[in-house]
Amino acid sequence: MEFHALQVFLTVANEKSFSRAGEKLLRTQPAVSLAIQRLENELGERLIDRSGKELVLTDAGRAVADYARRFENLRSEMENALKELHDKSAGTLLIGANESTTLYLLRDIQKFREMYPKLKVRVQRSLSSKIPSELIDGNLELGVISYDPGDGRIESRIIYTDALAFVVSPYHRFARRESVSITELGAETFIAHNVMSPYRELVVREFQHYRVPLQIIVEMPTIETIRKLVQANQGVAFLPRMCVEPELEQGTLRAVRVPELSVERKIRLVYPARRVLSHAARAFLDLVAAE
């Protein structure tokens, strides 16, 4: 059933006249009558009683007119909603990120909210390793990861370059050192994130390369808990520098250089290469590109 046929019928029902409906729709009266006949044939119901002088709707006609009005209202709502989306006055920006990469979004989200205060922003906590497949499956529009996805179906844009920092408590024996060799870390108690990542694998690989034991004694679910344990001098850790900047400035943590592990951490905004993005997602990409 075409919506246009319902529009014609609703106009006839409202005008109570084929000729007036034709004038309003800029169509001839025979064309209007033919459209109604086709609709009646399709529905298998007589919608208009033509036996009298006045146009009268049948029971089926009144029911169809009621639904046609609802369809008309829904179409109007849909057109308004699409206009609002296009004008950036409605819609939701959905981004997938893990605990640490969310921090890299804060500055851009603040600017985005200033530019588009009516758009909602939702950052969904996601495993970094799962974000590319979530994008491909259509569960996310944008994602933030710290590695190159290496997938032609995913576009990526570097939005921040960070580094891994080796952090210790101010009371640790290395706290006053500018740098330490990786060979000096064999006796240390390491606190690590319990989710595997390319950077954890890189640290493990470098320790193996230099034949230094890596004693991961404690594994925690969040960077915050790792940070607190290191501050309490319960061990040492490699963490993204941005995640510990406030503590380094306040002196509650110390960063010590490990020359063998000078690792850049490139943060990438990723999105589907072949799917049309929402107006909100496209606006966020444009904002990031303009920086």
C-alpha positions as CSV (number, residue, x, y, z in Angstrom):
1,M,0.0,0.0,0.0
2,E,1.3,3.4,-1.0
3,F,1.1,6.2,1.5
4,H,0.1,8.6,-1.3
5,A,-3.2,6.6,-1.7
6,L,-4.0,7.1,2.0
7,Q,-3.2,10.8,1.6
8,V,-5.7,11.1,-1.3
9,F,-8.4,9.2,0.7
10,L,-7.8,11.3,3.8
11,T,-8.2,14.5,1.8
12,V,-11.5,13.2,0.3
13,A,-12.6,12.3,3.8
14,N,-11.7,15.7,5.2
15,E,-13.2,17.7,2.3
16,K,-16.2,15.4,2.0
17,S,-16.0,15.9,-1.8
18,F,-14.0,14.4,-4.6
19,S,-13.9,17.6,-6.5
20,R,-12.6,19.7,-3.6
21,A,-10.1,17.1,-2.8
22,G,-8.9,17.2,-6.4
23,E,-8.5,21.0,-6.2
24,K,-6.5,20.7,-3.0
25,L,-4.3,17.9,-4.4
26,L,-4.0,19.6,-7.8
27,R,-5.4,16.5,-9.5
28,T,-8.5,15.9,-11.6
29,Q,-11.7,14.4,-10.0
30,P,-11.4,11.2,-12.1
31,A,-7.8,10.7,-10.9
32,V,-8.9,11.1,-7.3
33,S,-11.8,8.6,-7.8
34,L,-9.5,6.1,-9.5
35,A,-7.0,6.4,-6.6
36,I,-9.8,5.7,-4.1
37,Q,-11.1,2.7,-6.1
38,R,-7.6,1.2,-6.2
39,L,-7.2,1.6,-2.5
40,E,-10.6,-0.1,-1.9
41,N,-9.6,-2.9,-4.2
42,E,-6.3,-3.4,-2.4
43,L,-8.0,-3.4,1.1
44,G,-10.9,-5.4,-0.1
45,E,-13.3,-3.0,1.7
46,R,-15.7,-0.3,0.5
47,L,-14.5,2.9,2.2
48,I,-17.1,5.5,0.9
49,D,-20.8,5.1,0.5
50,R,-21.7,6.6,-2.8
51,S,-25.4,5.9,-2.8
52,G,-26.5,9.2,-1.4
53,K,-26.0,12.8,-2.4
54,E,-23.5,13.4,0.4
55,L,-20.2,11.6,0.7
56,V,-20.4,9.3,3.7
57,L,-17.6,7.0,5.1
58,T,-18.4,3.4,5.8
59,D,-17.2,1.8,9.1
60,A,-14.1,0.6,7.3
61,G,-13.6,4.1,5.8
62,R,-13.7,5.7,9.3
63,A,-11.2,3.2,10.6
64,V,-8.9,3.7,7.6
65,A,-9.2,7.5,7.9
66,D,-8.2,7.3,11.6
67,Y,-5.1,5.3,10.7
68,A,-4.3,7.6,7.8
69,R,-4.4,10.6,10.2
70,R,-1.9,8.8,12.5
71,F,0.3,8.0,9.5
72,E,0.2,11.7,8.5
73,N,1.1,12.8,12.0
74,L,4.0,10.3,12.1
75,R,5.3,11.4,8.7
76,S,5.2,15.0,10.0
77,E,7.1,14.0,13.2
78,M,9.6,12.1,11.0
79,E,10.2,15.1,8.8
80,N,10.7,17.3,11.8
81,A,13.0,14.8,13.4
82,L,15.1,14.6,10.3
83,K,15.3,18.3,10.0
84,E,16.4,18.6,13.6
85,L,19.1,16.0,13.0
86,H,20.3,17.8,9.9
87,D,20.4,21.1,11.9
88,K,22.3,19.5,14.8
89,S,19.5,20.3,17.2
90,A,18.7,16.7,17.9
91,G,20.3,13.3,17.9
92,T,22.9,11.3,19.9
93,L,26.7,11.0,19.4
94,L,27.7,7.4,20.4
95,I,31.4,6.6,20.9
96,G,32.9,3.4,22.1
97,A,36.0,3.7,24.3
98,N,37.8,2.0,27.2
99,E,38.6,3.6,30.5
100,S,41.9,5.1,29.5
101,T,41.1,6.3,26.0
102,T,38.0,8.1,27.2
103,L,40.3,10.7,28.8
104,Y,41.6,11.7,25.4
105,L,38.0,12.6,24.3
106,L,37.3,15.1,27.1
107,R,38.7,18.2,25.4
108,D,36.9,17.4,22.1
109,I,33.6,16.5,23.8
110,Q,33.7,19.8,25.7
111,K,34.1,21.8,22.4
112,F,31.4,19.6,20.7
113,R,28.9,20.4,23.5
114,E,29.7,24.1,23.2
115,M,29.0,24.0,19.5
116,Y,26.0,21.7,19.6
117,P,24.4,22.0,23.1
118,K,21.2,20.1,22.0
119,L,23.0,17.0,20.9
120,K,23.4,14.2,23.4
121,V,26.8,12.6,23.9
122,R,27.1,9.0,25.1
123,V,30.5,7.3,25.6
124,Q,30.0,3.5,25.8
125,R,32.6,1.5,27.7
126,S,33.9,-1.1,25.3
127,L,36.9,-3.4,25.1
128,S,39.4,-1.8,22.8
129,S,40.0,-5.1,21.0
130,K,36.2,-5.3,20.2
131,I,35.6,-1.8,19.0
132,P,36.5,-2.5,15.3
133,S,34.0,-5.4,15.1
134,E,31.4,-3.3,16.9
135,L,31.8,-0.6,14.2
136,I,31.5,-3.1,11.4
137,D,28.4,-4.7,12.9
138,G,26.8,-1.2,13.3
139,N,26.7,-1.2,17.1
140,L,28.9,1.9,17.2
141,E,29.4,4.8,14.9
142,L,32.8,6.0,16.3
143,G,35.4,4.5,18.5
144,V,38.7,5.4,20.2
145,I,41.5,2.9,20.2
146,S,45.3,3.0,20.8
147,Y,46.4,0.8,17.9
148,D,46.0,0.6,14.1
149,P,43.0,-1.6,13.4
150,G,44.6,-2.8,10.1
151,D,41.2,-3.3,8.5
152,G,40.2,-1.8,5.2
153,R,36.6,-1.5,6.4
154,I,37.7,0.9,9.2
155,E,39.0,4.4,8.8
156,S,41.2,5.8,11.5
157,R,42.5,9.2,12.4
158,I,45.3,9.9,15.0
159,I,43.9,12.4,17.5
160,Y,46.5,12.3,20.2
161,T,50.1,11.0,20.7
162,D,50.9,9.9,24.2
163,A,53.6,7.7,25.7
164,L,53.8,4.9,28.2
165,A,55.2,6.1,31.5
166,F,57.0,3.9,34.1
167,V,55.6,5.2,37.4
168,V,56.6,4.7,41.0
169,S,55.6,6.0,44.4
170,P,57.5,9.1,45.7
171,Y,58.8,6.7,48.4
172,H,60.2,4.1,46.0
173,R,63.9,3.6,45.6
174,F,63.8,4.8,42.0
175,A,61.8,8.0,42.8
176,R,64.8,10.3,42.7
177,R,66.3,8.7,39.6
178,E,66.0,10.3,36.1
179,S,66.2,7.0,34.4
180,V,66.7,3.3,35.1
181,S,67.7,0.4,32.8
182,I,65.3,-2.4,32.0
183,T,67.8,-4.8,33.6
184,E,67.2,-3.0,37.0
185,L,63.5,-3.9,36.9
186,G,63.8,-7.6,37.3
187,A,63.3,-7.5,41.0
188,E,60.3,-5.1,41.0
189,T,56.7,-6.0,41.7
190,F,54.6,-4.9,38.8
191,I,50.9,-4.0,38.9
192,A,49.2,-4.5,35.6
193,H,45.8,-4.1,33.9
194,N,44.1,-7.4,33.7
195,V,43.0,-6.8,30.0
196,M,45.5,-7.7,27.4
197,S,46.5,-4.8,25.0
198,P,49.1,-4.2,22.3
199,Y,51.1,-2.1,24.8
200,R,51.1,-4.8,27.5
201,E,52.3,-7.3,24.9
202,L,55.0,-4.9,23.9
203,V,56.3,-4.5,27.5
204,V,56.3,-8.3,27.9
205,R,58.1,-8.8,24.7
206,E,60.8,-6.3,25.6
207,F,61.4,-7.9,29.0
208,Q,61.8,-11.2,27.2
209,H,64.2,-9.7,24.6
210,Y,66.5,-8.4,27.4
211,R,66.0,-11.6,29.4
212,V,64.7,-9.7,32.4
213,P,62.0,-11.3,34.6
214,L,58.8,-9.4,34.6
215,Q,57.1,-10.1,37.9
216,I,53.4,-9.2,37.4
217,I,52.2,-9.9,41.0
218,V,49.0,-7.9,41.0
219,E,46.4,-7.4,38.2
220,M,43.7,-4.9,38.5
221,P,40.5,-4.1,36.5
222,T,41.0,-0.3,36.3
223,I,43.8,2.2,35.9
224,E,42.5,4.1,39.0
225,T,43.1,1.0,41.2
226,I,46.6,0.5,39.7
227,R,47.4,4.1,40.3
228,K,46.4,4.0,43.9
229,L,48.4,0.8,44.6
230,V,51.5,2.4,43.0
231,Q,51.0,5.6,45.1
232,A,50.9,3.3,48.2
233,N,54.2,1.9,47.1
234,Q,52.8,-1.6,46.6
235,G,54.5,-1.9,43.3
236,V,55.3,-0.2,40.0
237,A,53.5,0.1,36.7
238,F,53.6,1.2,33.1
239,L,50.6,3.5,32.4
240,P,49.5,5.9,29.7
241,R,51.1,9.2,30.7
242,M,47.9,11.2,30.2
243,C,46.2,9.0,32.8
244,V,48.7,10.0,35.5
245,E,49.5,13.6,34.6
246,P,47.6,15.1,37.6
247,E,49.5,12.8,40.0
248,L,52.8,13.6,38.4
249,E,52.1,17.3,38.7
250,Q,51.0,16.9,42.4
251,G,54.1,14.7,43.2
252,T,52.0,11.7,44.4
253,L,53.6,9.7,41.6
254,R,57.0,9.9,39.9
255,A,57.8,9.0,36.2
256,V,61.2,7.4,35.6
257,R,62.5,7.0,32.1
258,V,63.3,3.5,30.9
259,P,65.4,4.0,27.7
260,E,64.7,0.5,26.4
261,L,60.9,1.2,26.6
262,S,60.4,4.6,25.0
263,V,57.0,3.9,23.5
264,E,54.7,6.3,21.8
265,R,51.0,5.7,22.2
266,K,48.9,6.9,19.3
267,I,45.3,7.4,20.0
268,R,43.0,6.9,17.0
269,L,39.4,7.9,16.3
270,V,38.0,5.1,14.2
271,Y,34.8,4.8,12.2
272,P,33.3,2.6,9.4
273,A,34.7,3.4,5.9
274,R,31.7,2.5,3.9
275,R,28.7,3.4,6.1
276,V,26.9,6.7,6.1
277,L,27.4,8.4,9.5
278,S,24.8,10.3,11.4
279,H,24.9,14.1,11.3
280,A,26.1,14.1,14.9
281,A,29.0,11.7,14.2
282,R,30.0,13.6,11.0
283,A,30.0,16.9,13.0
284,F,32.3,15.4,15.6
285,L,34.7,14.2,12.9
286,D,34.7,17.6,11.3
287,L,35.5,19.2,14.7
288,V,38.4,16.8,15.2
289,A,39.7,17.4,11.7
290,A,39.7,21.2,12.2
291,E,42.1,21.0,15.1
